[in-house]
């Protein structure tokens, strides 16, 4: 009886590893046809609110702790694509959320993406930066 259990467990573990490996390979192999990058920044100060209306980057302006900054971006592409949006650059990338974060886009179509930066309560007053990436997969 123990032998059959060990054999079953071994085969189960082997199949599990193969399935996980295929899943990881598939996700990594789906690379971006084009990757666009936008610089992002936020200034955290107590009891202050400031606006930034520049269109050259994703600047949230001055935001105090426990508050949010919100911006919108219009994205278009000349071909049918799948788009995913993500941010890199700690800690600001952890504060940013996108709505929608993944979507399909038809050729010539535009979509508005809402970007929200929520400043946690334990944040030190400073300037924070991140990069926002738009991954287009044809």
Secondary structure in CASP SS format (residue, H / E / C, confidence):
PFRMAT SS
TARGET T0000
AUTHOR 0000-0000-0000
METHOD secondary structure of the structure
MODEL  1
X C 1.00
X H 1.00
X H 1.00
X H 1.00
X H 1.00
X H 1.00
X H 1.00
X H 1.00
X H 1.00
X H 1.00
X H 1.00
X H 1.00
X H 1.00
X H 1.00
X H 1.00
X H 1.00
X H 1.00
X H 1.00
X H 1.00
X H 1.00
X H 1.00
X H 1.00
X H 1.00
X H 1.00
X H 1.00
X H 1.00
X H 1.00
X H 1.00
X H 1.00
X C 1.00
X C 1.00
X C 1.00
X C 1.00
X E 1.00
X E 1.00
X E 1.00
X E 1.00
X E 1.00
X E 1.00
X E 1.00
X E 1.00
X E 1.00
X E 1.00
X E 1.00
X C 1.00
X C 1.00
X C 1.00
X C 1.00
X C 1.00
X E 1.00
X C 1.00
X C 1.00
X C 1.00
X C 1.00
X C 1.00
X C 1.00
X C 1.00
X E 1.00
X E 1.00
X E 1.00
X E 1.00
X E 1.00
X E 1.00
X C 1.00
X C 1.00
X C 1.00
X C 1.00
X E 1.00
X E 1.00
X E 1.00
X E 1.00
X E 1.00
X E 1.00
X E 1.00
X E 1.00
X E 1.00
X C 1.00
X C 1.00
X C 1.00
X C 1.00
X E 1.00
X E 1.00
X E 1.00
X E 1.00
X E 1.00
X E 1.00
X E 1.00
X E 1.00
X C 1.00
X C 1.00
X C 1.00
X H 1.00
X H 1.00
X H 1.00
X H 1.00
X E 1.00
X E 1.00
X E 1.00
X E 1.00
X C 1.00
X C 1.00
X E 1.00
X E 1.00
X E 1.00
X E 1.00
X C 1.00
X C 1.00
X C 1.00
X C 1.00
X E 1.00
X E 1.00
X E 1.00
X E 1.00
X E 1.00
X E 1.00
X E 1.00
X E 1.00
X E 1.00
X C 1.00
X C 1.00
X C 1.00
X C 1.00
X C 1.00
X C 1.00
X C 1.00
X E 1.00
X E 1.00
X E 1.00
X E 1.00
X E 1.00
X E 1.00
X E 1.00
X E 1.00
X E 1.00
X E 1.00
X E 1.00
X E 1.00
X C 1.00
END
